[in-house]
């Protein structure tokens, strides 16, 4: 194929673009309200299907004209189901409505679409005092973000390829098919793009290695095997804008000389699997994939492979083994996949976010991308923010933004007036950082220096009620179960780490356990083959380093300062506050551990209590008599409990 100006490519793409613009014009110029409903997994899990059905039914019932436009996730997962109504006759900008249930959908059709009342009390960010409706870009979750990968998420219908094309989609592919592969790779290399799957390896360098490998056949793989607890960035992108990923794959394949590609996505993501499969089919129908793409000499076939959910298959050599039909286990490198990968063929593997970054980079130029972020970590980072934070969800920010700004300014801080305690970054193998690191810039190098890592973008925020020993145990339990077992250090070492942590959370810690945790962790990191074993001890090492006093309390005092470890906590009643004759706690106790004393106050039979906390929830706020305490603090409560229980408790 001879690169250069190709009128045939331009003509074919112009015809596709013209069709897309006609459809977009018909959509935008139709003078009826547009109802955009978030239909990604987060929205559906919160009831978006019921919301959409309610809109359809009430619109038909009241004979109101409107267009329902299903879109992907806009990132405000805490507010799902999300609905944005653009009413051209209202005089208002598009209005963002959070938590739109079926009942609220009916109300909005009746009062807003029918009577012109936008219902200020239901608008996200609106205030009744000034009756101003904020635009979407006024929300902190938008005006402090920099959306490159997620720019179209929540705005286009992911199941309509023309929606993507009308927004500039596939125009970059049409452009780069008229360039030489070396020009493309050089631009990606100059942009400084680093792999967004966690390793941070320079993407342009990886592509150049693959390009320079001599082989009759090469393969591109999109790694969408996202297995971190609480992480859902890749899934959301595939569900909300699959075509940007596909376009990035096509550009990558052309640049490295591949004609086959695979999207490796876990089977637990059925919606993502369905949407990306449909997107590939649509691209093939328009000649954007398949034989002779856009009339050029470039062919590309993309298949979807569903992984079985093994966390270790996020590692590229284990992923390759999985596709080949074997148990997903890493292998020694070199040779690297770009030299000898799938079916012994040179294979280029990039993460979803990495590939989705390629079209904007080539469209706007490497210099534009380098102006975003930091010198060594250009561009943006996408995080799924979960845990004890007000506005949980997906956020795309420029590299270099501080943890403090992300957690408190963009995501609203810690709910219920609790204090910030820690943030765990980088998935189950990421480090736990305390408040001393809140001003740390978010980039590959700064996070690694702090003892955490960028990872694939999972972030868990924890408040003062979180026990860091239990957090380390939780993540170690996950990585230990997900270990493929190939390495002795990972297979046996993580098992012993977990057993020690389990002892600590039960009050059975021994002198020397903390030193043993540190020694074992260092040995596991040094002796493991793949990234799973090398990073699994991170939560243990960082929590030990920054929260050692909590570990010591578990070992020396058999006490959980955060009152989170069940074996080290108990529930008692403050009899000075307990209401005589109130049975709220007793009626909710699932094991009948709450009894009535001779003076009609309440007590807890510690032998029966399973420490579920239902009594704490049920106790009326005006009494606030239930206390969750750790064993050394039980004496004041025990002394007040009469020895004699009333019969028939």
C-alpha positions in Angstrom: 0.0 0.0 0.0 1.4 3.4 -1.0 0.6 6.1 1.6 -0.3 9.5 0.5 -3.4 11.4 -0.6 -6.0 8.9 -1.6 -9.2 10.3 -3.1 -10.9 7.0 -3.0 -10.7 6.8 0.8 -11.9 10.4 1.1 -14.8 9.8 -1.2 -15.9 6.7 0.6 -15.7 8.3 4.1 -17.4 11.4 2.9 -20.4 9.4 1.8 -20.5 7.7 5.2 -20.1 11.1 7.0 -22.8 12.7 4.9 -25.3 9.9 5.9 -24.3 10.4 9.6 -24.8 14.2 9.4 -28.2 13.8 7.8 -29.3 11.5 10.6 -27.9 13.9 13.2 -29.6 16.9 11.6 -32.9 15.1 11.5 -32.4 14.3 15.3 -31.4 17.7 16.4 -33.7 19.8 14.3 -36.8 17.8 15.2 -38.6 20.4 17.4 -39.5 18.0 20.2 -37.9 17.3 23.6 -35.0 14.9 23.7 -34.8 12.6 26.7 -31.2 11.2 27.1 -31.2 8.2 29.5 -28.0 6.6 30.8 -28.2 2.9 29.9 -24.8 1.5 30.9 -24.6 -1.2 33.5 -24.5 1.3 36.4 -27.7 2.9 35.1 -29.5 -0.4 34.4 -28.5 -1.7 37.9 -30.2 1.3 39.4 -33.4 0.9 37.4 -32.8 2.7 34.1 -34.7 0.0 32.1 -37.8 0.7 34.3 -37.2 4.4 33.9 -37.1 4.1 30.1 -40.2 2.0 30.1 -42.0 4.5 32.2 -41.1 7.4 29.9 -42.3 5.4 26.9 -45.7 4.6 28.6 -46.4 8.0 29.9 -45.5 9.7 26.6 -47.9 7.5 24.8 -50.6 7.8 27.4 -50.5 11.6 27.4 -49.8 11.9 23.6 -46.6 13.9 24.2 -44.1 14.0 21.4 -40.5 13.4 22.5 -37.5 11.4 21.5 -35.9 8.9 23.9 -32.2 8.7 23.3 -30.4 5.9 25.1 -26.8 6.9 25.9 -23.9 5.4 27.9 -22.5 6.3 31.3 -21.8 10.0 31.9 -19.7 9.3 34.9 -22.1 10.4 37.7 -22.7 6.8 38.9 -23.8 8.0 42.3 -26.8 9.7 40.6 -28.1 6.8 38.5 -30.5 6.5 36.8 -29.4 9.7 35.1 -31.7 11.5 32.7 -30.9 14.7 30.7 -33.9 16.5 29.1 -33.3 18.9 26.3 -36.6 20.8 25.8 -36.2 23.2 22.9 -39.4 25.2 23.8 -38.6 25.6 27.5 -35.9 28.3 27.2 -33.8 26.2 29.5 -30.5 24.5 28.8 -30.4 20.7 28.9 -31.3 19.8 32.4 -29.6 17.0 34.5 -31.9 15.0 36.6 -30.4 12.4 39.1 -32.0 9.3 40.4 -34.9 9.3 38.0 -37.2 6.5 39.1 -40.2 5.3 37.1 -42.4 7.6 39.2 -40.2 10.6 38.7 -40.2 9.9 35.0 -44.0 10.2 34.9 -43.9 13.4 37.0 -41.3 15.0 34.6 -43.5 14.2 31.5 -46.6 15.6 33.2 -45.1 18.7 34.8 -42.1 19.6 32.6 -43.0 18.4 29.2 -46.7 19.0 29.7 -46.8 22.2 31.7 -43.3 23.7 31.4 -42.4 23.3 35.1 -38.8 21.8 35.3 -39.2 21.0 39.0 -36.2 22.8 40.4 -36.0 20.5 43.5 -35.2 17.5 41.3 -32.4 19.1 39.3 -28.9 18.3 40.1 -27.1 21.4 41.4 -30.1 23.7 41.2 -31.1 26.0 44.1 -34.6 27.1 44.9 -33.2 30.5 46.1 -32.2 31.8 42.6 -34.1 29.5 40.3 -31.1 29.1 38.2 -30.5 25.8 36.2 -26.8 25.0 36.0 -25.4 23.8 32.7 -23.6 20.5 32.8 -20.2 22.1 32.6 -20.8 24.0 35.9 -20.7 20.8 37.9 -17.4 20.2 39.6 -17.4 16.7 38.2 -17.3 18.3 34.7 -15.6 21.7 35.0 -12.5 20.2 36.7 -12.2 17.2 34.4 -10.5 17.0 31.1 -12.3 14.5 28.9 -10.3 12.9 26.1 -11.3 9.3 26.2 -14.7 9.9 27.8 -15.6 13.0 25.8 -18.4 11.3 24.0 -19.5 8.9 26.8 -23.0 9.7 27.9 -23.7 11.9 24.8 -23.9 9.3 22.0 -25.9 6.2 21.6 -23.3 3.5 21.8 -25.4 1.1 19.6 -25.6 3.6 16.7 -22.4 4.0 14.7 -23.7 7.1 13.0 -23.9 8.9 16.3 -20.2 8.4 16.7 -19.4 9.3 13.1 -21.4 12.5 13.4 -19.2 13.5 16.4 -16.0 13.0 14.4 -15.7 9.3 14.8 -13.6 7.3 12.3 -12.4 10.5 10.6 -9.0 9.9 12.1 -8.8 6.4 10.7 -9.7 7.8 7.2 -6.9 10.3 7.7 -4.1 7.9 8.9 -4.8 5.4 6.2 -3.3 8.0 3.9 -0.1 8.3 6.1 2.8 5.9 6.4 2.9 3.6 9.5 6.1 5.2 10.6 4.4 8.7 10.6 1.7 7.3 12.9 4.0 5.6 15.3 6.2 8.6 15.5 3.3 10.8 16.4 2.1 8.4 19.1 5.7 8.2 20.4 6.0 12.0 20.5 2.7 12.3 22.4 4.2 10.5 25.4 1.2 8.2 25.7 1.9 5.5 28.3 0.0 2.2 28.7 -3.2 2.8 30.8 -3.4 -0.8 31.8 -1.1 -0.2 34.8 2.4 -0.8 33.6 2.8 2.7 32.0 5.1 1.4 29.2 5.4 4.0 26.4 2.9 3.0 23.7 4.8 4.4 20.8 7.9 2.4 21.7 5.8 -0.8 22.0 4.3 -0.1 18.5 7.7 0.5 17.1 9.0 -2.8 18.4 6.0 -4.6 16.9 6.5 -2.8 13.6 10.1 -3.7 13.4 9.5 -7.4 14.1 9.6 -9.3 10.8 6.7 -11.7 10.5 4.1 -12.8 7.9 1.3 -12.2 10.4 0.8 -10.0 13.5 -2.1 -9.6 15.9 -3.5 -6.7 18.0 -5.3 -7.5 21.2 -7.4 -5.0 23.2 -7.1 -6.0 26.9 -10.5 -5.5 28.5 -10.0 -8.1 31.2 -10.7 -5.7 34.1 -10.8 -7.7 37.3 -10.0 -5.2 40.1 -12.7 -5.0 42.8 -14.5 -1.7 42.4 -13.0 -0.9 39.0 -15.2 -0.5 35.9 -13.4 2.0 33.6 -12.9 -0.3 30.7 -16.3 -1.8 31.0 -18.0 1.6 30.9 -16.0 2.8 27.9 -16.9 -0.3 25.9 -20.6 0.2 26.9 -20.6 3.9 26.3 -18.3 4.5 23.3 -17.1 1.2 21.8 -16.3 2.7 18.4 -13.5 4.9 19.7 -11.8 1.7 21.0 -12.4 0.0 17.7 -11.0 2.9 15.8 -7.9 2.9 18.0 -7.4 -0.8 17.3 -7.7 -0.3 13.6 -5.1 2.5 13.7 -2.8 0.4 15.8 -3.2 -2.6 13.5 -2.4 -0.5 10.4 0.6 1.1 12.1 2.2 -2.3 13.2 1.2 -4.3 10.1 -1.5 -6.5 11.6 -4.6 -7.8 9.9 -6.2 -9.6 12.8 -7.3 -8.3 16.2 -9.1 -9.5 19.3 -11.1 -7.8 22.0 -10.4 -9.8 25.2 -13.3 -9.0 27.5 -14.4 -10.9 30.6 -17.7 -12.8 30.3 -19.0 -11.0 33.5 -19.5 -8.0 31.3 -22.4 -9.2 29.1 -23.6 -5.7 28.1 -20.1 -4.7 27.1 -19.7 -7.9 25.1 -23.0 -7.4 23.3 -22.4 -3.7 22.5 -18.8 -4.1 21.2 -19.9 -7.2 19.1 -22.7 -5.1 17.6 -20.3 -2.2 17.0 -17.8 -4.4 15.1 -20.7 -5.6 12.9 -21.8 -2.1 12.2 -18.2 -1.0 11.3 -17.9 -4.0 8.9 -21.2 -3.0 7.2 -19.9 0.5 6.5 -16.5 -0.8 5.2 -14.7 0.6 8.2 -13.5 -2.9 9.1 -13.0 -6.0 7.0 -11.5 -6.3 3.5 -10.1 -3.1 1.9 -11.1 -0.6 4.6 -12.5 2.5 2.9 -11.2 1.3 -0.4 -7.6 1.1 0.8 -5.4 -1.9 0.7 -5.7 -2.5 4.4 -7.7 -5.4 5.8 -8.6 -6.0 9.4 -10.8 -8.6 11.1 -11.7 -8.1 14.8 -13.1 -10.9 16.9 -14.4 -10.8 20.5 -13.1 -13.3 23.0 -14.8 -13.8 26.4 -12.5 -14.5 29.2 -13.6 -16.6 32.2 -12.9 -14.0 34.8 -9.5 -14.9 36.1 -7.8 -11.8 37.5 -4.4 -13.0 36.5 -5.5 -12.9 32.8 -5.1 -9.2 32.9 -1.3 -10.0 32.6 -0.6 -10.2 28.9 1.1 -13.5 28.7 -1.6 -15.2 30.8 -4.2 -13.5 28.6 -2.5 -15.0 25.5 -2.6 -18.5 27.1 -6.3 -18.1 27.9 -7.1 -17.3 24.2 -5.1 -20.3 23.1 -7.3 -22.5 25.2 -5.0 -23.2 28.1 -5.2 -22.2 31.8 -4.3 -18.6 32.2 -0.8 -18.6 33.6 2.0 -16.1 33.0 5.2 -17.2 31.3 8.7 -16.0 31.5 9.8 -13.0 29.3 11.6 -12.6 27.0 10.5 -13.4 24.4 7.9 -10.6 24.8 4.5 -10.8 23.1 5.6 -8.3 20.4 8.2 -10.9 19.4 6.3 -14.1 20.1 2.7 -13.9 21.3 -0.6 -15.4 20.4 -0.1 -18.6 18.4 3.6 -17.7 18.4 2.7 -14.7 16.3 4.0 -11.2 17.2 1.3 -9.6 19.3 0.6 -6.1 20.4 -1.5 -5.8 23.5 -3.0 -2.5 24.7 -5.5 -1.6 27.3 -9.0 -0.2 26.4 -8.1 3.3 27.6 -4.8 3.3 25.7 -6.4 2.4 22.4 -9.2 4.9 23.0 -6.6 7.7 23.5 -5.1 7.1 20.0 -7.8 8.8 17.8 -7.8 12.1 19.8 -4.0 12.2 19.8 -3.7 11.7 16.0 -6.6 14.0 15.4 -5.3 16.9 17.5 -1.5 16.2 17.4 1.1 15.0 19.8 1.8 18.6 21.0 -1.8 19.0 22.0 -1.7 15.8 24.1 1.6 16.7 25.7 0.1 20.0 26.9 -2.2 17.9 29.1 -0.8 16.3 32.2 2.8 16.3 33.3 6.1 16.0 31.4 6.7 12.3 32.2 3.0 11.4 32.3 1.2 13.3 29.5 -2.5 13.1 29.0 -5.4 12.2 31.3 -6.1 9.5 33.8 -9.5 7.8 34.3 -10.4 6.6 37.8 -13.4 4.8 39.2 -13.8 6.4 42.6 -15.6 4.2 45.1 -15.9 3.8 48.8 -16.5 6.6 51.3 -16.9 9.5 48.9 -19.9 11.7 48.2 -19.8 11.6 44.4 -18.7 8.2 43.4 -18.2 7.3 39.8 -15.9 7.7 36.8 -13.6 10.8 36.5 -11.2 11.7 33.8 -8.6 14.2 35.0 -5.3 15.6 33.6 -2.3 13.8 35.0 -0.8 15.9 37.9 -4.0 16.8 39.7 -3.6 16.1 43.4 -5.3 13.4 45.4 -6.9 16.1 47.6 -8.4 17.9 44.6 -9.8 14.7 43.1 -11.3 13.4 46.3 -12.6 16.6 47.9 -13.1 19.2 45.1 -14.2 16.9 42.3 -15.8 14.1 44.2 -17.3 16.0 47.1 -15.2 14.7 49.9 -16.2 12.3 52.7 -19.9 11.8 53.5 -21.6 12.1 56.9 -19.0 14.6 58.2 -16.5 11.8 58.7 -12.7 12.3 58.5 -10.6 11.1 55.6 -8.4 8.2 56.6 -6.8 6.6 53.6 -7.1 6.0 49.8 -6.1 2.8 48.1 -4.9 3.3 44.5 -4.2 0.8 41.8 -6.6 -2.0 42.4 -6.3 -4.9 44.9 -2.5 -4.7 44.6 -2.3 -0.9 45.1 -0.9 0.9 48.1 -2.9 2.5 50.9 -1.9 6.2 51.5 -2.8 8.3 54.5 -3.7 12.0 54.7 0.0 13.0 54.5 -0.1 12.1 50.8 -3.3 14.0 49.8 -1.2 16.6 48.0 0.6 14.0 45.9 0.1 14.6 42.2 -1.6 11.8 40.3 0.9 10.4 37.8 2.8 7.2 37.2 6.0 8.3 38.9 4.7 10.2 42.0 2.3 7.4 43.0 5.0 4.8 42.6 7.3 6.9 44.8 4.6 7.1 47.4 4.3 3.3 47.6 1.1 3.1 45.5 0.7 2.7 41.8 -1.4 4.0 39.0 -2.7 0.6 38.1 -5.7 0.4 35.8 -7.5 3.2 37.6 -9.3 1.8 40.6 -9.5 4.1 43.7 -11.1 3.3 47.0 -11.6 6.1 49.5 -11.8 5.2 53.2 -13.1 7.2 56.2 -12.2 7.1 59.9 -14.4 4.0 60.5 -12.2 1.8 58.3 -9.8 -0.7 59.8 -6.6 -0.8 57.8 -5.7 -4.3 59.0 -9.1 -5.6 57.7 -8.5 -3.7 54.4 -5.2 -5.4 53.9 -6.8 -8.8 54.8 -9.6 -8.1 52.3 -7.3 -7.3 49.4 -4.9 -10.1 50.3 -7.8 -12.6 50.3 -8.7 -11.5 46.8 -5.2 -11.7 45.3 -4.4 -15.0 47.1 -7.5 -16.6 45.6 -6.7 -15.2 42.2 -3.1 -16.4 42.2 -2.6 -18.9 39.4 -0.3 -21.0 41.6 2.7 -21.1 39.3 5.1 -19.3 41.6 6.0 -20.7 45.0 6.4 -17.3 46.5 3.0 -16.1 45.3 1.1 -19.4 45.9 2.4 -20.1 49.4 3.6 -16.7 50.4 0.3 -14.9 50.0 -1.4 -17.8 51.8 0.7 -17.3 54.9 0.3 -13.5 54.6 -3.4 -14.0 54.6 -3.3 -16.4 57.6 -1.4 -13.9 59.7 -3.8 -11.1 58.8 -6.8 -13.3 59.6 -5.2 -14.0 63.0 -4.8 -10.3 63.7 -8.4 -9.4 62.8 -9.5 -12.1 65.3 -7.4 -10.9 68.1 -5.0 -13.9 67.9 -1.9 -12.0 66.8 1.5 -13.0 68.1 4.6 -11.1 68.9 6.8 -10.9 65.8 3.8 -11.1 63.4 4.3 -7.6 62.1 8.0 -8.2 61.3 7.0 -11.5 59.7 4.5 -9.7 57.5 7.2 -7.3 56.3 9.7 -10.1 55.6 7.2 -12.3 53.8 5.9 -9.3 51.7 9.4 -8.4 50.5 10.2 -12.0 49.6 7.0 -12.4 47.7 7.6 -9.2 45.7 11.2 -10.3 44.9 10.4 -13.9 44.0 7.1 -13.7 42.0 7.0 -14.0 38.2 4.2 -11.7 37.2 2.7 -8.4 38.4 0.1 -10.1 40.5 2.6 -11.6 42.9 5.0 -8.7 42.7 2.3 -6.2 43.8 0.0 -8.3 46.0 1.9 -7.3 49.2 1.5 -3.6 48.5 -1.6 -3.1 50.7 0.1 -4.9 53.5 3.4 -3.0 53.3 1.9 0.5 52.9 -0.8 0.0 55.6 1.9 -1.3 57.9 4.1 1.7 57.1 1.5 4.4 57.5 -0.9 2.8 60.0 1.4 0.7 62.2 -0.3 1.8 65.4 -3.5 0.0 64.2 -1.6 -3.2 63.7 0.0 -2.9 67.1 -3.4 -2.4 68.7 -4.6 -5.6 67.2 -1.5 -7.5 68.4 -0.8 -6.1 71.8 -4.2 -4.9 73.0 -6.4 -7.3 71.0 -8.4 -4.3 70.0 -9.7 -2.8 66.7 -9.5 1.0 67.0 -11.9 1.4 64.0 -14.4 -1.1 65.5 -14.6 -2.9 62.2 -13.2 -6.4 63.0 -16.2 -8.4 64.3 -14.2 -10.6 66.6 -12.7 -7.6 68.3 -16.0 -5.6 68.8 -19.2 -6.0 70.8 -22.5 -4.3 71.2 -23.8 -3.1 74.5 -26.5 -0.8 75.8 -25.9 2.4 77.8 -28.6 1.8 80.4 -28.6 5.5 81.3 -29.9 6.2 77.8 -31.9 3.0 77.1 -35.7 3.7 77.0 -37.8 1.7 79.4 -40.0 -0.6 77.3 -38.7 0.3 73.8 -38.4 -3.0 71.9 -37.0 -1.7 68.6 -33.6 -3.5 69.1 -35.1 -6.7 70.4 -37.6 -7.1 67.5 -34.9 -6.7 64.9 -32.3 -9.0 66.4 -32.0 -12.1 64.1 -30.7 -14.4 66.8 -32.7 -13.1 69.9 -29.5 -12.0 71.6 -31.2 -8.8 73.0 -32.9 -9.5 76.3 -35.0 -7.4 78.7 -33.6 -6.8 82.2 -35.7 -6.7 85.4 -36.0 -2.9 85.1 -37.3 -3.1 81.5 -33.9 -2.0 80.1 -32.1 -4.0 77.4 -29.0 -6.1 77.4 -27.0 -8.2 74.9 -26.2 -11.9 75.4 -22.7 -11.9 74.1 -22.7 -15.7 73.6 -25.6 -15.4 71.1 -24.7 -12.1 69.5 -23.4 -12.4 65.9 -22.4 -8.7 65.8 -24.6 -7.8 62.8 -25.3 -4.3 64.1 -29.0 -4.4 63.5 -29.7 -3.1 67.0 -27.5 -0.1 66.4 -29.5 0.7 63.3 -32.9 0.1 65.0 -32.2 2.2 68.1 -34.2 5.4 67.8 -32.0 8.5 67.4 -33.5 10.2 70.4 -32.2 7.4 72.7 -28.9 6.5 70.9 -28.3 3.8 73.5 -26.4 1.2 71.6 -22.7 1.2 71.8 -20.2 -0.6 69.6 -17.1 -1.1 71.6 -13.8 -3.0 71.7 -13.1 -5.4 74.5 -10.9 -3.2 76.7 -13.7 -0.6 76.7 -16.5 -3.0 77.8 -16.0 -2.6 81.6 -18.2 0.5 82.1 -21.1 -1.2 80.2 -20.7 -4.6 81.9 -20.8 -3.1 85.3 -24.3 -1.6 84.6 -25.9 -4.8 83.4 -27.9 -6.6 86.0 -27.0 -10.3 86.5 -30.6 -11.3 86.5 -32.5 -11.4 83.2 -36.3 -11.2 83.0 -37.9 -14.6 82.3 -39.4 -15.0 78.8 -36.9 -12.6 77.2 
